[in-house]
Amino acid sequence: MVLKVRTKGYQGNILKGATVTSNDPRAAKKFLRITAQVEPVIMCKPAPYIFTNKPYGKDLVKTLALWSPVYPTFQVKSVKSLMPHVKAEITKKWTEKHATHYNLRVTLGREMPIGRFQGIIEVMTNLKKFPIYNLRISGIVVGPVKVIPNRGAMFSDPKIMDGMAVSGFSLYGDHFKISRVTTDAKGLKKKLVTVVPGKKYYLVAIWPGGPTPRNPYLVHLKIFTDNKIEPVITVPLSIYSREEVKKKKANKPSRKMQ
């Protein structure tokens, strides 16, 4: 009997098995188990990806180590960034435990716009089966005005306070003022509270209740400031509504005349 396991798409410890049924009265069922440590073809440390928050107007540098625990002949031919304002280069090469290691330096440039970003760094190798290694990059470029959380969600339940729901946002910064807040949501109410003038504000979004146009109801809050870098801050907000399930009245059986 042969038990095979495909390790493609797996990394680290795996446990696989199969149940064998026979006519042996003492052991009618036997469980065959395979445990293994699946090593990636290309190792990337400290993590096989980059996820980070980057301050606006400043460079951010991340350095990663690349090598192959499977192929001692592994080599990096070239690297290429598929993201605007992001550079990638090999800065160091050395041999350790008969494997060639590389230092990959990724620079997220100061020109990156405020908001979310994601992309890929392509690493070209000499491996025929794995010629390209994709390093995924994602995160947020944070502006001078911080919004916590950077997106909101609220849940409207008709059985609780007639469906009223609330979501709040804290806004931090230095020497900025908020002139107004608008929204594309119908029926959504807003209240801005000044905690520390010019430094900290609190924005409350209130759904008064009632049915939403869609479920979920995806809307946006626009915050207008006097900051030259971030004059308008857009915050996405999702409103989830719990729909009431109306029970159908059971038809009573008619009494037949005796």
Disulfide bonds with the S-S distance in Angstrom:
none
